[in-house]
């Protein structure tokens, strides 16, 4: 099984790249984010690889970062999310943004990807909320709840009200969730909605 390719970039297409390794060209399917990070043709290139072997084909999927490959693997565990849809999600959302979207239960963020409708987005949010429980969204917030012995998650109580207020002001749920997570960490679990809202707006304005 191929886990990594290091060679020279031969060519790039809409959703693929060819990496020349010792005179052998490997066709690798990639997200738009990974393709944008590749060097010019003829320059050294390295991709982390996920190998799919089936009866009728062997496909290679390439990623610029280990985190991106890890999220690809996690996304494809969800029913209805195949390789193409997972790459589409990774094309519009960076790994940390996917984590924020899941923590915030932000269906809209996921439906920005081609092939992801409301039902698939809801399934991703529901199934990965527990599977991705160890991914940190900052020092105070984790997917699925608060950090151990830390302030409350932005999904709970007063912080949740602050998130709703920011969403009503026009921010996406993921943006609001991340801003309130920072605000809770700075101000503590006893902060009022008004204080969290003010601090959240400062964070969003940076």
C-alpha positions in Angstrom: 0.0 0.0 0.0 1.3 3.4 -0.9 1.3 5.9 2.0 3.4 8.7 0.7 4.8 9.9 -2.7 7.8 12.1 -3.0 8.9 13.1 -6.5 8.5 15.8 -9.1 5.2 17.4 -10.1 4.5 16.4 -13.7 1.0 17.9 -14.3 -2.2 19.0 -12.7 -5.9 18.8 -13.7 -9.2 19.9 -12.2 -9.1 17.3 -9.4 -5.8 15.4 -9.9 -2.1 15.6 -10.1 0.6 13.4 -11.6 3.7 12.9 -9.4 6.7 11.5 -11.2 8.7 9.2 -8.9 11.8 7.8 -10.5 10.3 7.9 -14.0 6.9 6.5 -13.0 3.9 8.8 -13.1 1.3 8.3 -10.3 -2.1 9.8 -10.9 -3.4 11.2 -7.6 -6.8 12.6 -6.9 -6.7 15.6 -4.6 -8.9 18.3 -3.0 -8.8 21.8 -4.4 -7.0 22.9 -1.2 -4.1 20.4 -1.8 -3.9 21.2 -5.5 -3.5 24.9 -4.6 -0.5 24.1 -2.4 1.4 22.2 -5.0 4.5 23.8 -6.6 4.9 24.5 -10.3 5.3 21.6 -12.7 8.9 20.3 -12.6 9.4 21.1 -9.0 9.7 18.7 -6.1 6.4 17.6 -4.5 5.3 15.4 -1.7 1.8 14.1 -0.9 0.4 11.9 1.9 -1.5 9.1 0.2 -4.6 7.1 0.9 -4.8 4.0 -1.3 -8.1 2.5 -2.4 -8.0 -0.9 -3.9 -11.0 -2.5 -5.5 -11.6 -5.3 -8.0 -11.8 -2.9 -10.9 -9.3 -0.2 -10.0 -6.6 1.2 -7.7 -7.1 4.8 -6.8 -4.6 7.1 -5.0 -5.9 10.1 -3.0 -3.3 12.7 -2.1 -3.2 15.3 0.8 -0.8 18.1 1.6 -1.2 17.5 5.3 -1.6 14.5 7.6 -4.6 16.3 9.2 -6.4 16.5 5.8 -5.9 12.8 5.3 -7.2 12.0 8.8 -10.3 14.0 8.1 -10.7 12.3 4.7 -10.6 8.9 6.4 -13.2 10.1 9.0 -15.5 11.6 6.5 -15.6 8.5 4.4 -16.9 6.5 7.4 -20.2 8.3 7.1 -22.9 6.7 5.0 -23.3 8.5 1.7 -19.9 10.2 1.8 -17.6 8.6 -0.7 -14.2 9.8 -1.9 -15.5 12.4 -4.3 -17.7 14.1 -1.6 -15.0 13.9 1.0 -12.6 15.7 -1.3 -15.3 18.3 -2.1 -15.7 19.0 1.6 -11.9 19.3 2.0 -11.8 21.7 -1.0 -14.0 24.2 0.8 -13.2 23.7 4.4 -9.8 23.3 6.1 -9.5 20.6 8.7 -9.9 23.0 11.6 -13.0 24.5 9.9 -14.6 21.0 9.6 -14.0 20.5 13.3 -15.6 23.8 14.1 -18.6 23.1 11.8 -19.2 19.7 13.6 -18.8 21.3 17.0 -21.2 24.1 16.1 -23.5 21.7 14.3 -23.2 24.1 11.3 -25.0 22.3 8.5 -24.7 25.3 6.2 -20.9 25.2 6.2 -20.9 21.6 5.0 -23.5 22.2 2.2 -21.1 24.6 0.6 -19.4 21.5 -0.8 -20.5 20.0 -4.1 -22.6 16.9 -3.6 -23.5 17.7 0.1 -27.2 18.3 0.6 -28.9 19.0 3.9 -29.5 15.3 4.7 -25.9 14.3 4.1 -24.7 17.3 6.1 -26.9 16.3 9.0 -25.6 12.8 8.9 -22.0 14.0 9.0 -22.7 16.2 11.9 -24.5 13.5 13.9 -22.1 10.7 13.2 -18.9 12.6 13.6 -19.8 14.5 16.7 -18.8 11.5 18.8 -16.1 10.0 16.5 -14.2 13.3 16.5 -14.5 13.9 20.2 -10.8 14.3 20.8 -10.3 17.1 18.3 -9.6 20.3 20.1 -11.3 23.5 18.9 -9.2 25.7 21.1 -8.2 25.5 24.7 -11.8 25.6 26.1 -14.0 23.8 23.6 -14.1 20.3 22.3 -16.5 18.5 19.9 -19.3 17.1 22.0 -18.9 19.2 25.1 -16.5 21.1 27.4 -12.9 20.3 28.0 -12.3 18.3 31.2 -12.5 20.6 34.3 -12.8 23.6 32.0 -15.4 26.3 31.3 -18.7 25.2 29.6 -18.8 24.5 25.9 -20.4 27.1 23.6 -23.1 24.5 23.0 -24.4 24.9 26.5 -26.4 27.5 28.5 -25.3 31.2 28.4 -22.5 30.6 25.8 -25.2 29.0 23.5 -27.2 32.2 23.8 -24.2 34.2 22.8 -23.7 32.0 19.8 -27.3 32.5 18.8 -26.9 36.3 19.1 -23.9 36.4 16.8 -25.7 34.2 14.3 -28.6 36.7 14.4 -26.1 39.4 13.6 -25.2 37.6 10.4 -22.2 35.5 11.3 -22.1 31.8 10.4 -22.7 29.4 13.2 -19.1 28.1 12.9 -17.7 31.6 13.2 -19.9 32.4 16.1 -19.1 29.1 17.9 -15.3 29.7 17.6 -15.6 33.3 18.7 -17.6 32.4 21.8 -15.2 29.5 22.6 -12.4 32.1 22.8 -14.6 34.4 24.8 -15.5 31.7 27.3 -11.8 30.9 27.7 -10.8 34.5 28.3 -13.7 35.5 30.6 -14.6 32.3 32.3 -17.7 30.2 32.8 -19.6 32.9 34.8 -19.5 35.5 32.1 -22.9 37.0 31.0 -24.3 36.8 27.5 -23.5 40.5 27.0 -19.9 40.1 28.0 -19.4 37.0 25.8 -21.1 38.9 22.9 -18.8 41.8 23.3 -15.7 39.7 23.5 -16.9 37.5 20.6 -17.4 40.6 18.4 -13.8 41.7 19.3 -12.5 38.3 18.3 -14.5 38.3 15.0 -13.2 41.8 14.2 -9.5 40.7 14.4 
